[in-house]
Amino acid sequence: MTLVAILVGTLVAGIGSVWLAAALSFGVLARYTQHMLSLAAGALMATAFLHLLPEAFEGPVGAHELFLTLLLGLVFFFLLDKAELWHHGHEHHHHAGDDHHDHHSHSHSHDHGGHAHGVPAAHAPSQPGSWAILTGDSVHCFGDGILIASAFMADMRLGAIAALAVLAHEVPHHMGDLMVLRSGASNKRMALVKVSLAGAVTALGGLAGYWLVDALHDYLPYFLVVASSSFVYVALADLIPQLQKRLSLSETFAQITWLGLGIGLVTVMSSLAHAH
């Protein structure tokens, strides 16, 4: 019975939060792409610094090990990004001799920090940062699944509250993820499918948590830190550079406001989640 509850709870939290985020991002907010990127950057950094890292540091693992994990995580996601760029032949760096072998370099618009915004959808399975986001998301959702499973095993009501809390605080974060994937010119449906699959990993975490809750508990801080490193990396390496264009005062103010809003949303959701 507990296992069924864990599976239902983790799937509702993992995939429900993605679909709710998609309904918001693609429906109401679709027109405000630039603002949504600011919101995404704020939400991702806040998820990492105010939610995941503090939780990791509350565990039994020492600060030195966790900071080392964070550093290795950042380097890993940087290399993942490199491999992805290399794999797609989309070298965005302005090397003089590189553009001639880049068979669709003509469609790149370099004004957004060199990101391929103008690439036709058929040629753009992903953009820098999308693998980092999906890897980080999967790790994060796996960790969420373990947390939900532990809560259900302690008490059914606590489990239900944990699942709802995860669902709530994941919404602003998944809106950020969907914006990152959308800005890579992949279509909405693919972005939704990718993030939903990452969300479904919550159920795997739930299963793993059910069978291995004691063994995995010691590793939870590491999961949290690796997920954090991916969100910090994507926010600083992929989103912020797109926002670093020269803007008028009012546009800059709007950008900072939306960045703050992203941070605020996650903070409120996290504090509500912790209040229970």
C-alpha positions as CSV (number, residue, x, y, z in Angstrom):
1,M,0.0,0.0,0.0
2,T,2.8,2.4,0.9
3,L,4.5,1.6,-2.4
4,V,1.4,2.5,-4.4
5,A,1.0,5.7,-2.4
6,I,4.7,6.5,-3.1
7,L,4.3,5.9,-6.9
8,V,1.1,8.0,-7.1
9,G,2.6,10.8,-5.0
10,T,5.9,10.9,-6.9
11,L,4.2,10.9,-10.3
12,V,1.7,13.6,-9.4
13,A,4.5,15.7,-8.0
14,G,7.0,15.0,-10.7
15,I,4.9,15.3,-13.8
16,G,2.0,17.4,-12.5
17,S,4.4,20.2,-11.6
18,V,5.8,20.1,-15.2
19,W,2.4,20.3,-16.8
20,L,1.2,23.1,-14.5
21,A,4.4,25.0,-15.3
22,A,3.8,24.4,-19.1
23,A,0.3,25.7,-18.8
24,L,1.6,28.9,-17.2
25,S,4.7,29.4,-19.4
26,F,3.2,28.5,-22.8
27,G,-0.2,29.9,-22.2
28,V,-0.3,33.2,-20.2
29,L,3.4,34.1,-20.3
30,A,4.4,33.0,-23.8
31,R,4.7,36.6,-25.0
32,Y,7.2,37.6,-22.3
33,T,10.1,35.4,-23.4
34,Q,12.9,37.8,-22.3
35,H,11.2,38.4,-18.9
36,M,10.7,34.6,-18.5
37,L,14.5,34.0,-19.0
38,S,15.2,36.5,-16.2
39,L,12.5,34.7,-14.1
40,A,14.1,31.4,-15.0
41,A,17.6,32.5,-14.0
42,G,16.3,33.8,-10.6
43,A,14.3,30.6,-10.0
44,L,17.2,28.3,-10.8
45,M,19.7,30.2,-8.6
46,A,17.2,30.4,-5.8
47,T,16.4,26.7,-6.0
48,A,20.1,25.9,-5.8
49,F,21.2,28.4,-3.1
50,L,18.1,28.7,-0.9
51,H,16.6,25.3,-1.2
52,L,19.0,22.5,-2.2
53,L,22.3,23.6,-0.8
54,P,21.0,24.5,2.7
55,E,19.3,21.1,2.8
56,A,22.5,19.3,1.7
57,F,24.5,21.1,4.4
58,E,22.1,20.0,7.1
59,G,23.1,16.4,6.5
60,P,26.0,14.5,8.0
61,V,28.4,15.2,5.1
62,G,31.2,17.7,5.7
63,A,31.3,21.2,4.0
64,H,34.6,20.4,2.3
65,E,33.2,17.3,0.6
66,L,30.1,19.1,-0.5
67,F,31.9,22.1,-1.9
68,L,34.2,19.8,-3.8
69,T,31.1,18.0,-5.2
70,L,29.7,21.4,-6.2
71,L,33.0,22.4,-8.0
72,L,33.2,19.0,-9.8
73,G,29.5,19.3,-10.7
74,L,30.1,22.8,-12.3
75,V,33.1,21.5,-14.2
76,F,31.2,18.4,-15.3
77,F,28.3,20.5,-16.6
78,F,30.7,22.8,-18.4
79,L,32.3,19.7,-20.1
80,L,28.8,18.4,-20.9
81,D,28.0,21.7,-22.6
82,K,31.2,21.5,-24.6
83,A,30.5,18.0,-25.7
84,E,27.0,19.0,-26.8
85,L,28.2,22.0,-28.8
86,W,30.9,19.9,-30.3
87,H,28.5,17.1,-31.1
88,H,26.1,19.5,-32.9
89,G,28.8,21.3,-34.8
90,H,27.3,24.5,-33.4
91,E,30.6,26.2,-32.4
92,H,29.2,29.6,-31.3
93,H,32.6,30.9,-30.4
94,H,33.8,33.4,-33.0
95,H,36.8,31.6,-34.3
96,A,37.6,33.0,-37.7
97,G,38.2,29.6,-39.4
98,D,35.3,27.8,-37.7
99,D,32.3,29.3,-39.4
100,H,32.9,27.8,-42.8
101,H,32.3,24.2,-41.6
102,D,29.3,25.2,-39.6
103,H,26.7,24.3,-42.2
104,H,23.9,26.4,-40.7
105,S,25.9,29.2,-39.2
106,H,24.1,31.7,-41.4
107,S,20.9,31.2,-39.4
108,H,22.5,32.0,-36.0
109,S,21.7,35.3,-34.5
110,H,24.7,36.2,-32.3
111,D,23.0,39.0,-30.4
112,H,21.9,36.7,-27.6
113,G,25.4,35.9,-26.3
114,G,26.0,33.7,-29.3
115,H,23.0,31.3,-28.8
116,A,21.4,29.7,-31.7
117,H,18.0,31.4,-31.6
118,G,17.5,31.5,-35.3
119,V,18.3,27.8,-36.0
120,P,15.3,26.1,-37.7
121,A,13.6,23.7,-35.3
122,A,14.6,20.7,-37.4
123,H,18.3,21.4,-36.8
124,A,18.0,22.2,-33.1
125,P,17.5,19.2,-31.0
126,S,19.1,21.1,-28.1
127,Q,21.0,24.1,-27.1
128,P,23.9,24.6,-24.7
129,G,22.5,24.1,-21.2
130,S,19.7,21.8,-22.1
131,W,21.6,18.7,-21.2
132,A,22.8,20.3,-18.0
133,I,19.2,21.2,-17.2
134,L,17.8,17.8,-17.9
135,T,20.7,16.0,-16.1
136,G,20.3,18.3,-13.1
137,D,16.5,17.9,-13.2
138,S,16.7,14.2,-13.2
139,V,19.1,14.1,-10.3
140,H,16.9,16.7,-8.5
141,C,13.7,14.7,-9.2
142,F,15.4,11.5,-8.1
143,G,16.3,13.2,-4.8
144,D,12.7,14.5,-4.5
145,G,11.4,11.0,-5.0
146,I,13.6,9.7,-2.2
147,L,12.3,12.5,0.1
148,I,8.7,11.8,-0.8
149,A,9.3,8.0,-0.2
150,S,10.9,8.7,3.2
151,A,7.9,10.9,4.2
152,F,5.3,8.2,3.1
153,M,7.2,5.6,5.0
154,A,7.1,7.7,8.1
155,D,3.5,8.6,7.8
156,M,0.9,8.6,5.0
157,R,-0.3,12.1,5.7
158,L,3.2,13.4,5.8
159,G,3.9,11.7,2.5
160,A,0.9,13.4,0.9
161,I,2.0,16.8,2.2
162,A,5.5,16.2,1.0
163,A,4.3,15.3,-2.5
164,L,2.2,18.5,-2.6
165,A,5.0,20.6,-1.3
166,V,7.4,19.2,-4.0
167,L,4.7,19.8,-6.7
168,A,4.3,23.4,-5.5
169,H,8.0,24.4,-5.3
170,E,8.8,22.6,-8.5
171,V,6.4,24.8,-10.6
172,P,8.5,28.0,-10.8
173,H,11.6,25.9,-11.3
174,H,10.1,23.9,-14.1
175,M,8.9,27.1,-15.7
176,G,12.6,28.0,-15.8
177,D,13.5,24.7,-17.3
178,L,10.9,25.0,-20.0
179,M,12.1,28.5,-20.9
180,V,15.7,27.3,-21.2
181,L,14.7,24.5,-23.5
182,R,12.3,26.7,-25.5
183,S,15.0,29.4,-26.0
184,G,17.0,26.7,-27.9
185,A,14.4,26.8,-30.6
186,S,13.2,23.3,-29.9
187,N,9.4,23.1,-30.2
188,K,7.1,23.4,-27.2
189,R,6.0,19.7,-27.4
190,M,9.6,18.4,-27.3
191,A,10.5,20.8,-24.4
192,L,7.5,19.5,-22.5
193,V,8.3,15.8,-23.2
194,K,11.9,16.2,-22.1
195,V,11.0,17.9,-18.9
196,S,8.2,15.5,-18.2
197,L,10.6,12.6,-18.6
198,A,12.9,14.2,-16.1
199,G,9.9,14.7,-13.9
200,A,9.0,11.0,-14.2
201,V,12.4,10.2,-12.6
202,T,10.8,11.3,-9.3
203,A,8.9,8.0,-9.4
204,L,12.3,6.1,-9.8
205,G,13.6,8.0,-6.8
206,G,10.5,7.0,-5.0
207,L,11.1,3.3,-5.8
208,A,14.7,3.6,-4.9
209,G,13.8,5.4,-1.7
210,Y,11.3,2.6,-0.8
211,W,13.8,-0.2,-1.3
212,L,17.0,1.6,-0.2
213,V,15.9,4.4,2.0
214,D,18.6,3.9,4.6
215,A,21.5,3.3,2.2
216,L,20.5,6.3,0.0
217,H,19.9,8.6,2.9
218,D,23.7,9.1,3.4
219,Y,24.1,10.1,-0.3
220,L,21.2,12.5,-0.4
221,P,23.4,15.6,0.3
222,Y,25.5,14.7,-2.8
223,F,22.4,14.4,-5.0
224,L,21.2,17.8,-3.8
225,V,24.6,19.4,-4.5
226,V,25.0,17.9,-8.0
227,A,21.5,19.1,-8.9
228,S,22.4,22.6,-7.5
229,S,25.6,22.7,-9.6
230,S,23.6,22.1,-12.7
231,F,21.1,24.9,-12.0
232,V,23.8,27.4,-11.0
233,Y,25.8,26.5,-14.1
234,V,22.8,27.0,-16.5
235,A,21.8,30.2,-14.8
236,L,25.2,31.8,-15.0
237,A,26.6,30.3,-18.2
238,D,23.4,30.2,-20.4
239,L,20.7,32.5,-19.1
240,I,22.7,35.5,-17.6
241,P,24.8,35.9,-20.8
242,Q,21.5,36.2,-22.8
243,L,20.4,38.9,-20.4
244,Q,23.8,40.8,-20.6
245,K,22.9,42.9,-23.6
246,R,23.0,46.7,-23.4
247,L,19.5,47.7,-22.5
248,S,17.6,50.9,-21.7
249,L,17.2,51.8,-18.1
250,S,13.5,50.7,-18.0
251,E,14.4,47.4,-19.7
252,T,17.2,46.8,-17.2
253,F,14.8,47.6,-14.4
254,A,12.3,45.1,-15.8
255,Q,15.0,42.4,-16.1
256,I,16.1,42.9,-12.5
257,T,12.5,42.9,-11.3
258,W,11.8,39.5,-13.1
259,L,15.0,38.1,-11.7
260,G,13.9,39.1,-8.2
261,L,10.5,37.6,-8.9
262,G,12.0,34.3,-9.8
263,I,14.0,34.3,-6.6
264,G,10.9,35.4,-4.6
265,L,8.7,32.7,-6.1
266,V,11.0,29.9,-5.2
267,T,11.7,31.4,-1.7
268,V,8.0,31.6,-0.9
269,M,7.3,28.1,-2.3
270,S,10.2,26.6,-0.4
271,S,9.2,28.3,2.9
272,L,5.6,27.0,2.4
273,A,7.0,23.5,1.7
274,H,9.2,23.7,4.9
275,A,6.4,25.1,7.0
276,H,4.7,21.7,6.9
